[in-house]
């Protein structure tokens, strides 16, 4: 396995054996001093080790992440995050913990003076540089991509991940089937795909006349609303300035604010 560090304007990837030891350094670089570690019950030992690595920067561990992020688990996690004064969450594992981390971020008061303390990650149909830039314009701090990376590895969407019979060796523990996955070759493909995707996003950002993602603005993204009308996102939505919900609630946000309840989620 080749070790590498890739940093772009949009995201940073730290990859390689032993890179977990860099977690305290990365937390410090982000200005995070109260990191809440998230995991499933089966990953409690890994979470404890990560907490030891963080030392004084560890705010605590929440080891009850579950598939599909149940509302009751999210509520309990949010309450715990607030009780320990967490200013960041660190997810160990896959979808269950990452999903819980997103839910915590979404329920800790983003537009009420805490936006600078919370990072918003967006996932879902993010595969190209254009997809990344769109999400950043819409307010994301970073994006996640899963399916596109799986394609780079060789996934053919056989939809047999749960059967241990993946025909291309990607999602299986069967030694015979796993032979189809050449780690040295496929890891290089993923690296090249990710690098090209980030470069594409950088080129689009540059073509918009800005130097970095933080300079992107809603008017730069446009949407066709009917056969003859194209509007920018600045025209389509009311955009808030930091702390605006506390001092000057826009009429278009009033119904949402009235319906908001930190103790329950209504779809």
N, C-alpha and C positions, 0 to 999 in steps of 0.2 A: 504494500500500500504506500503510495506516495503522499508525503506530507506537504501541505501548501496553505498559504494564507492569501485570501483574495479580498481586497477592499475596493469598493466602488463608491460613487457619490450617493447611491441609493441604499445600499446594504453592505453588510460585512459578513463574510463567511470565514470562520476559523475551522480548519479541517486537519485531522491527523491524529495519530496515536498520542495519547497523553495530553491532549489540548484541554481537557477538563480542568487541569491545574491553572488555566488562564482565566477561569471564571471570576476570581476576585479582581483581577486586573481589568477585565471588561466591565464589571459592575462599577468600578471606580471611574473608568473613562466616561461612563454614562451619568456620573454624578449620583449614583444610587447608594444610599447608606443604610437602607432598611429593606432587604430583599426577602420576600416571602417565597419559600420553595414549595412547589406543588408537585404531587405525585399520586399514584394509585397506591392502595395498600400493599401490593406486591413489590413496589419500588421504594418502600420506606427506608431500606438499608442504603440505597443509592442517595436518597434525599438527605439522610443523616451525614453521609460522607461529604456531600456538597455543602451542607451547613457548616461542617468543620472547616472546609476550605474557605468559606466566606468569613468565618470568625465573627468579629464584632459587627460585621455588616449583615449578618443573618438575623432577620426579624422573627423567624419561626418556620415551622413546616406544617403544611396542610396535606394530609395523606389520605384523603377520601375522594379523590377524583374518580369519576365513573363515566362509562360510555354514554354518549348523547347529552352530557351535561345536565342532569336533572335539576329542576328548579330549586328543590329543597337543598341540594348539595351546594348550588351556587349561592343561595342565601346564607348558608352557614359559612361558606368560604369568604364571602364579602364581609360578614360580621367579624370574622377572625382577622381579616386583613386590616380592617379599621381599628380593631382593638390593639393590634401590635404596631400600628402606625406605619404600615408598609408603604414604600414609595416605588416598589417594583415587584414583579412576580417572575419567577424562574420556573419554567415547566420542564419536568423530567419525563421523557417518554414520548408518546405520540398524540393521537387525536384527542383522547380523553383529557389529558392535562393541558394541552394547548387550547382546547375549547374552553376549559374552565378559566384559564388565564385571560382569554378574550372576554368572557362573561364578567369577570371581576373588573376588568378595565372599563367595560361598558356601563357598569352599575356603580361606579364610584364618583359620579358627579363631574363628568367631563366639561360641560359648559358652565359650571358654577365656580369658576376661579381656580380649578384644579387641572386645567388642560395641560399646563406645562409639566405636571407631575405624572401624567399618564400617557403612554404611547399606544396608538391605535394600529392594530394589525388587521389586514384584510386578506381574505382568501376566497377562492371560488372563481373558476374560469380565468385564472391569471397564468398566461402562458407566454406572452410576447412582451416586448418592450412597451408597446402601445398600451397593453393592459395595465402594466405597472404605472405608467404616467397618468392614465385615467384615474386610477385609485388614489394616487397622490394628490391630484387636483381636487378630488372629492373630499379630501381631508385625512387620508391615511398617512401614518408615519412610516409604515413598511408594509410589504406584501408577502404572502406565503404562496408557494407553488408546489403542488404535490403531483398531480396527474402528468403535467408536462415533464417533470423529472423522471417519473416512472417510464414514460415513453422513451426518454433518452437511454434508460437502462435496457429497454427492450420489451417492456410490457405491451401486450397486444389486446388488452381488455377482454381476456377470456372469461372473466367473472367467475374464476374458480379459486380465488385466494383462500377462501374458507375451507377448501377441500383438501389442501396439502398436495394438490395435483396440478400446480401451475405448469403449463406446457413449455414455458420459456425459462423456468428456474428462478423467477424473481421472488415469488411468494410461496416458497415451499421449504420444508426441512428434509425432504426426501433426497438422500445423497445422489441417487441416480439422476433425478431431474435437475438438481442444483448444478450438475456439471455443465448445463447449458449456459450458466452465468459466469462469464469470464470477468472476474473482479477488476483485474488490471486494465482490461480493454474498456469495460463499461464505466468505470470510475472516470476514466479520461473523457469519455463521451459526455458524461454529466457535467464535468468541469468545463468542457468547451461550450456545451449548450448554455450553461448558466452564464459564463463569461460573455457569450455573444448576446444573450438576452439583456444583460445589464448594459452592455455597450450600445445596443439598440435604444434602450431607454435614455441613455445619456445623450445620444444623437438627437432624439426627439426633443428632449429638454433644451438642448443647445439651439435647435431650430426655432424654438419658441422665443429665443432671445434672452434667456435667463441663464445664470451661472450654476444654480443648484436647486434641488427640489423645493427647498423652503421658499423660493421665489415664485413658485407656480401659483396662479390665481384662478378663481372660478371662471372668469371670462374667457380663459384660454381653451376651455372644453365646450364644445357645441353639440347640440342634439337636435335631430330633425323631429319635430312634433306633428307635422302633417306633410302632405306632398309638396307644399310650397313654402313652409315656414321652418327656419332654423334659428334656434335660440341658444344663448350661452347659459352655462349653469348659474352665472351671476344674475341672469334675468329669470331663470326658472325657480330659484329658491332664495329665501331670505337667509343671509349668512350672518352669523353672530360674531361680535368682537369679544375678547376675553372678559368674563364677568358680566356680560349683558343680561343674562337671565336673572341676575340678582338685583339689578338696578333699573332695567328698562325692558320688560318682557314684550317682545313683538306680538302683535295680535295673531299672526299666523302660527305662533308657537303656544298660544294660550291653552288650547284644548289638550295638547300633548302634555304640557306642564301640569294641568289639572288632573289628568289621568295617571300621571307617573306615581308609582308606589314602589319604594325600595324593597318591600316585603313580598311582592308577588309579580308575576309576569303574565300578561294577557296578550296573546298573539292577535 
